[in-house]
Amino acid sequence: MKVLVSASFKKHARKTILSIFVFAFTYIFLLLFAIGITIGFTLLGVLIFTSKPMFLTAVACLGLFASGLTVLFFLVKFIFASTKVDTSHLTKITEQDEPKLFSLIHQIVDEVGTSFPKKVFLSHDVNASVFYDSSFWSMFLPIRKNLQIGVGLINAVTEQELKAILAHEFGHFSQKSMKVGSYVYHVNQIIYNMLYKNESLDRTFETWGNVSGYSAIFIGISVFIIQQIQNILKYLYKYVNLNYLALSREMEFHADEIAAHVAGSKALADSLLRLGFANHALNYVFNFYDGKIADNIRSNNIYREQHCVMQLLAERCRYRVQEGFPQIELATLKRYDKSKLNLENQWASHPTDEERVKALWKLDIIKTDVSNKPAIALLANGAAIADQISNKLFSNIQYQQAPAVFELQTFKDNFESQINRYTINPKFNDFYDYNNPILQGDQLAAKEHIGLTFDELFADDRIDLFYELNSLKNDKYVVEAIHKGEIKLKTFDYDGKKYRDIDADELLLKIDKDIQDITRQVDGYNHQIHHYFLQLSIAQNRKEEFDQKYYDFAAFHKTFDESQAIYDDMNENTAFLSQTLPFGEIEARVSDLKRREKVFKNKLAKLLSLQDNIHPPMDATLLATLNKYIATDLLYFNVDQYNEENLQILLQAIAAYKSLLDDIYFSKKKTYLDFILLLEKDKNQQ
């Protein structure tokens, strides 16, 4: 297959090739300099020794010779270095193991026009990549690549989408035009090796220093020269890397085009939009079982559960499901990101998913002979290898006893119960995901609700305001970083207008005004909604209950920031526990901590008195530990050592405090929102 490269690809390839020549010229100059240093130091050492043969001049002679050789070794050590990829976490498969998957790979390799991978591995995650063990000689010798495919990815795509994803990976190595990327990758590795991988050199210095005290002089000379060379290489690394990353982004578009010719634009675009969602679902499963370690519970198969979570989340997010897979639209993702800031990220190795999807749409390559069967069906024996990989993950966990195994339905019931605990009813249309039902600002807007229905109060255009507000706050954070010089840019675009870095303060005023305007609008919506449900409660003779639930949440909301500040203060003032400090300073800090702890214990006791608000209830063992902590004056440091047991109780109390604070806050909020939803339901039944 021959896919022509774009003009932009050619431009960046020329720049990258130039950077390789600049590196080669600079390196040859430095190498000649090091050879000159070695010869010069050797001749100087011989001259010193022959002028006056004695022990000290012999040491000087050998020291100068060793200094020169050390600098020379620093510049050539990368030739002997190699990078070997750790595959211990991967599962190697063969054609005999997985004939259908290998048949698909053979088909892709033939269509793309590249060589079959040396080895094929399966991993547990949502990912696919091509990798190989590399060395300096990899630039000149043909290297067969290995293919890694994540079962979490296979489980989340159709056969056609998997074909597109693998074609993209092979596309990176299928054409001569892509070779320049391989060369500059190795140049980067060479510079990186000289800058940051100097363990062998450090060991040489250590051995040398142990021989004689005089060695320190010559080690100092070597280190000084090497540091000057590294200063040059740092600038060179940045120059080469920027050109490489720009080319890398073009290479991604090129590999996408190859994949589109093999499997069609739609297959790759759809998978790009879904993979983040699939990864999110798999992480949900991992987090769920992290919380079950103490209960000695593990999964039967994380991939069936990943699929289950994808279906549950798709239903909650109202994503269309086709052929068993959620179809995620670019417009849906863009709804959450309303940033007006446009920065060219010159350090990004990949274009954004949005840029890639739009480029694929523009190609509009349509394939009619497609298979939309689940790709997981390609794996032999009902995807038995997925069970094996799942078991491998859990075998690394230390359980207190033989763990029980959750079947799929048990997992689903428990997972749904867990997310329902922290989820606002979807009938509110995400209105309260980023907003709290608190009355602030001008109450005049409340009168504007007259005639509005429940659906109009929680309409999509109102929800979009929250996404816009969040994006404005994120934009403000970035523009502030530009203003302070933390992000170095000469110009950037905001809302279609170009700004200079010195204009950032002017833009911040505009963003602040937009934030204030939207905040006032949101406050008005909250007043309208409150007034709407107040009237319903009056009509249903439930005003007292309505007021009680609202003010119960509002009162806790009012003190939340103060309670959070207590947690932050305790976190900040226990950070020293992980530092090495003089005993006197430790005693002073522990004394200060004990003073702050009084306020913390009082607040923790108040939170524990409110724990009836949360479900499920707190673990009995943890509750007993917290009560003991509150009632006991624990000793954390005595003379010259910490009391580790008491420190663990303290840190456990701090973590429990934060968990309690958040759980009670959300519980009170949810209680109020569930009540007003009940008012709406009863109104509709009248």
Residue pairs with C-beta under 8 A, 6 or more apart in sequence:
1 111
1 112
1 113
1 174
1 258
1 261
1 262
2 175
3 175
3 254
3 257
3 258
3 261
5 13
5 177
5 250
5 254
6 250
6 253
6 254
8 250
9 177
9 247
9 250
9 251
9 253
9 254
12 243
12 246
12 247
12 250
13 177
13 180
13 247
13 250
15 243
15 246
15 247
16 180
16 181
16 184
16 243
16 244
16 246
16 247
17 180
18 243
19 184
19 187
19 239
19 240
19 243
19 244
20 180
20 183
20 184
20 187
20 240
22 236
22 239
22 240
23 187
23 191
23 236
23 240
26 232
26 236
27 75
30 75
30 229
30 232
31 75
31 76
34 68
34 71
34 72
34 74
34 75
34 229
35 72
37 67
37 68
37 71
37 72
37 225
38 65
38 68
38 69
38 71
38 72
39 68
40 68
41 64
41 65
41 67
41 68
42 64
42 65
42 68
44 64
45 60
45 61
45 62
45 63
45 64
45 65
46 61
48 57
48 60
48 61
48 64
49 57
49 58
49 60
49 61
51 57
56 214
59 212
59 214
63 214
63 215
63 217
63 218
64 218
64 221
66 208
66 218
66 222
67 218
67 219
67 221
67 222
67 225
70 201
70 204
70 205
70 222
70 226
71 222
71 225
71 226
71 229
73 201
73 204
74 194
74 198
74 201
74 226
74 229
75 194
75 229
77 193
77 194
77 200
77 201
78 136
78 189
78 190
78 193
78 194
79 136
80 136
81 135
81 136
81 193
81 197
82 133
82 134
82 135
83 133
83 134
83 135
83 189
84 133
85 131
85 132
85 133
85 146
87 121
87 146
89 123
89 124
90 121
90 122
90 123
90 148
91 121
91 122
91 123
91 385
91 388
91 389
91 392
92 119
92 120
92 121
93 101
93 120
93 121
93 122
93 385
94 102
94 120
95 102
97 380
97 385
98 120
98 378
98 379
98 380
98 385
99 380
100 378
100 379
100 380
101 120
101 149
101 378
101 379
102 120
104 159
104 162
104 163
104 166
104 378
105 116
105 117
105 120
105 147
105 166
106 116
107 163
108 163
108 166
108 167
108 170
108 262
109 115
109 116
109 170
111 167
111 262
112 167
112 170
112 171
112 174
112 258
112 262
113 174
113 175
114 170
114 173
114 174
115 144
117 130
117 144
117 145
117 146
117 147
118 132
118 144
118 145
118 146
119 146
119 147
120 146
120 147
120 148
120 149
121 146
121 147
121 148
121 149
122 148
122 149
122 150
122 151
122 385
122 389
123 148
123 149
123 150
123 151
123 389
124 150
124 151
124 152
124 302
124 389
124 390
124 392
124 393
125 150
125 152
125 153
125 279
125 282
126 150
126 152
126 153
126 156
126 275
126 278
126 279
126 282
127 148
127 150
127 152
127 153
128 147
128 148
128 149
128 150
128 153
128 165
128 166
128 169
129 147
129 148
129 169
130 145
130 146
130 147
130 148
130 169
130 170
130 172
130 173
131 145
131 146
131 148
132 138
132 143
132 144
132 145
132 146
134 143
134 186
134 189
136 186
136 190
138 186
139 182
139 183
139 186
145 173
147 166
147 169
149 166
151 303
151 376
151 379
151 383
151 385
151 386
151 389
152 278
152 279
152 282
152 303
152 306
153 162
153 165
153 275
153 278
154 162
154 375
154 376
154 378
154 379
155 278
155 303
155 306
155 307
155 374
155 375
155 376
155 386
156 274
156 275
156 277
156 278
156 281
156 306
156 307
156 310
156 325
157 165
157 271
157 274
157 275
157 278
157 325
157 375
158 267
158 323
158 325
158 371
158 372
158 373
158 374
158 375
159 371
159 372
159 373
159 374
159 375
159 377
159 378
160 263
160 264
160 267
160 367
160 370
160 371
160 372
161 263
161 267
161 268
161 270
161 271
161 274
161 375
162 271
162 375
162 378
163 262
163 263
163 267
164 259
164 260
164 262
164 263
164 264
164 267
164 268
164 271
165 259
165 268
165 271
167 258
167 259
167 262
167 263
168 255
168 256
168 258
168 259
168 268
169 255
170 258
171 178
171 254
171 255
171 256
171 257
171 258
171 259
172 178
172 181
172 251
172 255
173 182
174 258
175 254
175 258
177 254
178 251
178 254
180 247
181 244
181 247
181 248
181 251
184 240
184 243
184 244
184 247
185 244
187 240
188 237
188 240
188 241
188 244
191 233
191 236
191 237
191 240
192 237
194 229
194 230
194 233
195 230
195 233
195 234
195 237
201 226
205 219
205 222
205 223
208 215
208 218
208 219
209 215
209 216
209 219
242 346
242 347
245 346
245 347
245 348
245 349
246 346
248 349
248 350
249 348
249 349
249 350
249 351
252 350
252 351
252 356
253 351
253 356
253 359
256 268
256 356
256 359
256 360
257 359
257 363
259 268
260 268
260 360
260 363
260 365
261 365
263 367
263 370
264 365
264 366
264 367
264 370
265 360
265 361
265 363
265 364
265 365
265 366
266 360
266 366
266 367
267 367
267 370
268 360
269 356
269 357
269 360
269 361
270 327
272 353
272 356
272 357
272 360
273 328
273 329
273 330
273 333
273 353
273 357
274 325
274 326
274 327
274 328
276 353
277 310
277 313
277 326
277 328
278 306
278 310
280 313
281 306
281 309
281 310
281 313
282 302
282 306
282 309
284 309
284 313
284 415
285 299
285 302
285 305
285 306
285 309
286 302
288 411
288 414
288 415
288 418
289 297
289 298
289 299
289 302
289 394
292 298
292 406
293 397
293 399
296 399
296 400
296 401
296 402
296 403
296 404
297 403
297 404
297 405
297 406
298 394
298 397
298 399
298 403
298 404
298 405
298 406
299 305
299 390
299 394
299 405
299 406
299 411
300 387
300 390
300 405
300 406
300 407
300 408
300 411
301 386
301 387
301 390
301 408
302 390
302 393
303 376
303 383
303 386
303 390
304 408
305 408
305 411
305 412
305 415
307 324
308 408
308 411
308 412
308 415
309 415
310 325
310 326
311 321
311 326
312 412
312 415
312 416
312 419
313 319
313 326
314 321
314 326
316 423
316 426
317 326
317 332
318 426
319 326
319 327
319 328
319 332
320 326
320 327
321 327
323 372
323 373
323 374
324 374
325 374
330 354
330 357
330 358
333 353
333 354
334 354
335 464
335 467
336 467
337 467
337 471
338 464
338 467
338 468
338 470
338 471
339 471
339 474
339 475
340 471
340 475
340 494
340 495
340 496
341 475
341 478
341 479
341 492
341 493
341 494
342 492
342 493
342 494
343 478
343 487
343 489
343 492
343 493
350 356
351 359
376 383
376 386
377 383
379 385
379 386
394 403
406 414
421 615
422 666
424 430
424 432
424 433
424 670
424 673
425 673
425 674
425 677
427 458
427 677
428 458
428 673
428 677
429 458
429 459
429 460
429 463
430 463
430 466
431 458
431 462
431 463
431 466
432 669
432 673
433 466
434 466
434 467
434 469
434 470
435 466
435 522
435 526
436 557
436 669
437 526
437 529
437 530
437 550
437 553
437 669
437 672
437 673
438 526
438 554
438 557
439 523
439 526
439 527
439 530
439 554
440 523
440 526
441 519
441 520
441 523
441 524
441 527
442 520
442 523
442 524
442 527
443 527
445 523
445 524
445 525
445 527
445 528
446 527
446 528
446 530
446 531
447 531
448 524
448 528
449 457
449 528
449 529
449 531
449 532
452 528
452 532
454 532
454 680
457 525
457 528
457 529
457 532
458 529
462 525
465 518
465 521
465 522
465 525
466 522
468 518
469 515
469 518
469 519
469 522
472 511
472 514
472 515
472 518
473 515
475 494
475 511
476 508
476 511
476 512
476 515
478 487
479 494
479 504
479 507
479 508
479 511
480 504
480 508
481 487
482 489
482 492
482 501
482 504
483 501
483 504
483 505
483 508
485 501
488 501
489 501
490 500
490 501
491 498
491 499
491 500
491 501
492 498
492 499
492 501
493 499
494 507
499 506
499 507
530 550
533 546
533 676
533 679
533 680
534 543
534 546
536 676
536 679
536 680
536 683
537 543
537 545
537 546
537 547
537 679
539 683
540 679
540 682
540 683
542 679
545 675
546 675
546 676
546 679
549 671
549 672
549 675
550 672
552 668
552 671
552 672
553 668
553 669
553 671
553 672
556 664
556 665
556 668
557 665
557 669
560 661
560 665
563 603
563 607
563 661
564 661
566 599
566 600
566 603
566 657
567 654
567 657
567 658
567 661
569 596
569 600
570 596
570 597
570 600
570 654
570 657
571 654
573 589
573 592
573 593
573 596
574 593
574 650
574 651
574 654
576 586
576 589
577 642
577 647
581 589
583 639
583 640
586 637
587 637
590 636
590 637
593 636
594 636
600 653
600 654
600 657
601 629
601 630
603 657
604 626
604 629
604 630
604 653
604 656
604 657
604 660
605 630
607 657
607 660
607 661
607 664
608 623
608 626
608 627
608 630
608 660
610 660
610 664
611 617
611 618
611 623
611 660
611 664
613 663
613 664
613 667
613 668
613 671
614 660
614 663
614 664
614 667
615 667
618 656
618 660
622 652
622 656
625 649
625 652
625 653
626 652
626 653
626 656
628 649
629 649
629 650
629 652
629 653
634 643
634 646
634 649
634 650
635 643
635 646
636 642
636 643
636 646
636 647
636 650
637 643
